[in-house]
Amino acid sequence: MMDLQFIGPAILGKDSSIQYLAKLDGKDLLCCFSYEVLEDVDTGAIGGEAISLFNRHQLKLLSIAEQKILNGLAHDGQIHIYSNDLPTD
């Protein structure tokens, strides 16, 4: 069983992505959310500040990150979340 904890806080990256720190089995894991996934998770939003988009949908975004981590998709202490990681309705 993996020990996964999301620690945060959300930090704005140079490319308007969001970086969010997690701990996986006691080791740092950086979760990187692309700006596109931040826009696409909120279909009503056009543009907007990355931090506020992340904060508005934090639970959903962290849930997507958690699923990718549990599926073994974290590499070199990082996991990247993109628009194509969003569930399709």
C-alpha positions as protocol buffer text, in pm:
chain_id: "A"
residue {
  index: 1
  type: MET
  ca { x: 0 y: 0 z: 0 }
}
residue {
  index: 2
  type: MET
  ca { x: 136 y: 339 z: -100 }
}
residue {
  index: 3
  type: ASP
  ca { x: 147 y: 623 z: 151 }
}
residue {
  index: 4
  type: LEU
  ca { x: 40 y: 933 z: -46 }
}
residue {
  index: 5
  type: GLN
  ca { x: -8 y: 1275 z: 111 }
}
residue {
  index: 6
  type: PHE
  ca { x: -74 y: 1601 z: -73 }
}
residue {
  index: 7
  type: ILE
  ca { x: 107 y: 1876 z: 113 }
}
residue {
  index: 8
  type: GLY
  ca { x: 96 y: 2181 z: -114 }
}
residue {
  index: 9
  type: PRO
  ca { x: 83 y: 2472 z: -135 }
}
residue {
  index: 10
  type: ALA
  ca { x: -4 y: 2548 z: -497 }
}
residue {
  index: 11
  type: ILE
  ca { x: 285 y: 2740 z: -657 }
}
residue {
  index: 12
  type: LEU
  ca { x: 267 y: 2919 z: -991 }
}
residue {
  index: 13
  type: GLY
  ca { x: 519 y: 2786 z: -1243 }
}
residue {
  index: 14
  type: LYS
  ca { x: 695 y: 2994 z: -1507 }
}
residue {
  index: 15
  type: ASP
  ca { x: 464 y: 2861 z: -1780 }
}
residue {
  index: 16
  type: SER
  ca { x: 146 y: 2934 z: -1578 }
}
residue {
  index: 17
  type: SER
  ca { x: 134 y: 2574 z: -1465 }
}
residue {
  index: 18
  type: ILE
  ca { x: 70 y: 2485 z: -1102 }
}
residue {
  index: 19
  type: GLN
  ca { x: 318 y: 2286 z: -898 }
}
residue {
  index: 20
  type: TYR
  ca { x: 188 y: 2108 z: -589 }
}
residue {
  index: 21
  type: LEU
  ca { x: 405 y: 1909 z: -351 }
}
residue {
  index: 22
  type: ALA
  ca { x: 308 y: 1561 z: -238 }
}
residue {
  index: 23
  type: LYS
  ca { x: 483 y: 1290 z: -36 }
}
residue {
  index: 24
  type: LEU
  ca { x: 485 y: 937 z: -173 }
}
residue {
  index: 25
  type: ASP
  ca { x: 618 y: 681 z: 74 }
}
residue {
  index: 26
  type: GLY
  ca { x: 801 y: 962 z: 255 }
}
residue {
  index: 27
  type: LYS
  ca { x: 970 y: 1102 z: -59 }
}
residue {
  index: 28
  type: ASP
  ca { x: 893 y: 1436 z: -226 }
}
residue {
  index: 29
  type: LEU
  ca { x: 678 y: 1412 z: -537 }
}
residue {
  index: 30
  type: LEU
  ca { x: 607 y: 1722 z: -742 }
}
residue {
  index: 31
  type: CYS
  ca { x: 267 y: 1728 z: -910 }
}
residue {
  index: 32
  type: CYS
  ca { x: 269 y: 1955 z: -1216 }
}
residue {
  index: 33
  type: PHE
  ca { x: -66 y: 2068 z: -1355 }
}
residue {
  index: 34
  type: SER
  ca { x: -51 y: 2226 z: -1702 }
}
residue {
  index: 35
  type: TYR
  ca { x: -234 y: 2554 z: -1758 }
}
residue {
  index: 36
  type: GLU
  ca { x: -444 y: 2376 z: -2021 }
}
residue {
  index: 37
  type: VAL
  ca { x: -579 y: 2125 z: -1769 }
}
residue {
  index: 38
  type: LEU
  ca { x: -663 y: 2415 z: -1538 }
}
residue {
  index: 39
  type: GLU
  ca { x: -864 y: 2579 z: -1816 }
}
residue {
  index: 40
  type: ASP
  ca { x: -1024 y: 2257 z: -1937 }
}
residue {
  index: 41
  type: VAL
  ca { x: -1134 y: 2136 z: -1593 }
}
residue {
  index: 42
  type: ASP
  ca { x: -1357 y: 2445 z: -1576 }
}
residue {
  index: 43
  type: THR
  ca { x: -1542 y: 2456 z: -1907 }
}
residue {
  index: 44
  type: GLY
  ca { x: -1708 y: 2783 z: -1810 }
}
residue {
  index: 45
  type: ALA
  ca { x: -1378 y: 2961 z: -1749 }
}
residue {
  index: 46
  type: ILE
  ca { x: -1212 y: 3155 z: -2026 }
}
residue {
  index: 47
  type: GLY
  ca { x: -861 y: 3243 z: -1922 }
}
residue {
  index: 48
  type: GLY
  ca { x: -822 y: 3330 z: -1558 }
}
residue {
  index: 49
  type: GLU
  ca { x: -551 y: 3310 z: -1299 }
}
residue {
  index: 50
  type: ALA
  ca { x: -392 y: 2967 z: -1272 }
}
residue {
  index: 51
  type: ILE
  ca { x: -392 y: 2971 z: -890 }
}
residue {
  index: 52
  type: SER
  ca { x: -762 y: 3058 z: -867 }
}
residue {
  index: 53
  type: LEU
  ca { x: -852 y: 2794 z: -1130 }
}
residue {
  index: 54
  type: PHE
  ca { x: -653 y: 2535 z: -935 }
}
residue {
  index: 55
  type: ASN
  ca { x: -805 y: 2634 z: -601 }
}
residue {
  index: 56
  type: ARG
  ca { x: -1158 y: 2617 z: -744 }
}
residue {
  index: 57
  type: HIS
  ca { x: -1106 y: 2259 z: -868 }
}
residue {
  index: 58
  type: GLN
  ca { x: -837 y: 2137 z: -629 }
}
residue {
  index: 59
  type: LEU
  ca { x: -1015 y: 1821 z: -514 }
}
residue {
  index: 60
  type: LYS
  ca { x: -1089 y: 1704 z: -868 }
}
residue {
  index: 61
  type: LEU
  ca { x: -736 y: 1783 z: -989 }
}
residue {
  index: 62
  type: LEU
  ca { x: -568 y: 1612 z: -695 }
}
residue {
  index: 63
  type: SER
  ca { x: -794 y: 1312 z: -747 }
}
residue {
  index: 64
  type: ILE
  ca { x: -669 y: 1286 z: -1108 }
}
residue {
  index: 65
  type: ALA
  ca { x: -309 y: 1317 z: -987 }
}
residue {
  index: 66
  type: GLU
  ca { x: -371 y: 1050 z: -722 }
}
residue {
  index: 67
  type: GLN
  ca { x: -506 y: 808 z: -984 }
}
residue {
  index: 68
  type: LYS
  ca { x: -202 y: 861 z: -1207 }
}
residue {
  index: 69
  type: ILE
  ca { x: 32 y: 809 z: -910 }
}
residue {
  index: 70
  type: LEU
  ca { x: -148 y: 490 z: -804 }
}
residue {
  index: 71
  type: ASN
  ca { x: -119 y: 368 z: -1165 }
}
residue {
  index: 72
  type: GLY
  ca { x: 260 y: 403 z: -1135 }
}
residue {
  index: 73
  type: LEU
  ca { x: 295 y: 699 z: -1372 }
}
residue {
  index: 74
  type: ALA
  ca { x: 521 y: 913 z: -1151 }
}
residue {
  index: 75
  type: HIS
  ca { x: 882 y: 931 z: -1270 }
}
residue {
  index: 76
  type: ASP
  ca { x: 1193 y: 1102 z: -1133 }
}
residue {
  index: 77
  type: GLY
  ca { x: 1000 y: 1253 z: -842 }
}
residue {
  index: 78
  type: GLN
  ca { x: 738 y: 1417 z: -1065 }
}
residue {
  index: 79
  type: ILE
  ca { x: 398 y: 1357 z: -1215 }
}
residue {
  index: 80
  type: HIS
  ca { x: 247 y: 1570 z: -1490 }
}
residue {
  index: 81
  type: ILE
  ca { x: -126 y: 1623 z: -1534 }
}
residue {
  index: 82
  type: TYR
  ca { x: -252 y: 1737 z: -1874 }
}
residue {
  index: 83
  type: SER
  ca { x: -591 y: 1798 z: -2036 }
}
residue {
  index: 84
  type: ASN
  ca { x: -600 y: 1445 z: -2176 }
}
residue {
  index: 85
  type: ASP
  ca { x: -594 y: 1315 z: -1816 }
}
residue {
  index: 86
  type: LEU
  ca { x: -939 y: 1465 z: -1749 }
}
residue {
  index: 87
  type: PRO
  ca { x: -1219 y: 1209 z: -1738 }
}
residue {
  index: 88
  type: THR
  ca { x: -1449 y: 1223 z: -2037 }
}
residue {
  index: 89
  type: ASP
  ca { x: -1816 y: 1253 z: -1957 }
}
